């Protein structure tokens, strides 16, 4: 009987390491490595001089600046608002909480083009909200502010869904002990709660930022697509493809890919540092 239980305990639900590792490598190769290899292969049609000329073209640099600045601003705003939303969902009970929680995932299910059209209709100068902002001199649609707003919409679920599980698993005993010792709410949050939330906040920020860099559907309508002002890098890639400039589009995409890799490397380093300091 004991032998049978021991044998059952050793039996794995999934197949052995060799098969699972092989399937993982196959999936990773087909879905990730192969497309990236094709991207690098297409860039070989350009000489280094031509590649540099395409990558440093003023219009290309302006598109990078718009994409990176708006994605960073949206991710920072999502980090703050996402923390607030996750805190409300975890720490409070209120009518309609399940519906509120489900609405957080709406940007995942909603087609990005629909989101872009809806935001443009709302914030255009003749839109429901834009018509109220126009007399105040505030213009949202067809400006970097509108792009940031669209990226905030599609990025907020990443922050909420990474912070929420950590808050749910966090023990409140340390907070109660801090309050017992005379610490105020802000000091308790800063010294006890926030250090535990920095790693998931960085993860949510990285996911929202990475999504914002490559976002196209929700931005293409509200941005106005004005070169040197509101033209994003993904739209410039699409424009080059429509002009059959495949090598140029590949060069722009490759620089965008390198920027994303560097960003993820920095974020992962910050996460490891945050975990070490929190211990």
C-alpha positions, 0 to 999 in steps of 0.5 A: 500500500505504501509503495503504491502511494509513493509511486502515485506521488512520484507520478507527474501530471505532465509528461517528462522533462524531455517532451515538455521541454521539446514542445516548449522550444518548438512553440517558442521557435514557431511563435517568437524566434522564427518571426524575429529571425525573419525580421533580422533577415529582412534587415540584411537587405540594407547596408549599414549606411542605409540602415543608419540613414533610415533609423536616424531620419527626422521623421522616424526619430519623431515617431519614436519620440511620440511613441516612447513619450506617450507610452511612458506617460500612459504607463506611469499614469496606469501604475498610479491608477492601477494601484488605486483600482486594485486597492479598492477591489481588494480592500473594500466591499461595495455593491456592483463590485463583481461588475466593476472587477469585470470591467477592468478586463474590457480593454482585453476583449474590446477590439482596439479599433473600436476603442480608438473610434470611441475615444475619438468621438468623445474627445474630438472638438465636436465630441461629447467631452471635447466640446466642453474642453474646447472653450477651455483651450484644452484639446485632447484628440489629435494631440499627444495627450489623446494618444496617452489617453488611448494607451492608458485605456489599453494598459490599465488592466496589466497593472491591476491584474499584476498588483491585485493578487499580491494585495490579496495574499498580503497579510494585514498583520504587519499593517496592524502592528505598524498602527499599534506602534503609532505609525500613521496611514501614510507611513504604514503604506510607505514602509510596510505595504509599498515595498511589497508592491514595487515588484508587481508595479514594475511588472505592470508598468513594463507590460503597459509600456511594452503594449503602448510602444507597439499599439496601433488600433486604438491610437491611429484614429485619435492621433491624427497621424500628423508627421513630426507631431502625432505620428507613431512608429507603428503607423510609420512602419505601416506606411512604409509597407504600403509603399513597398519599402520593406527594408525601411519598414524592417529597419524601423521595426528592428530599432523598436524591437531593440528599444523594447528589449532594452526596456525589459532588461532595465525593468527586470533588473529593477525588479530583482533590485526591488526584491532584494531590498524588500527582503 
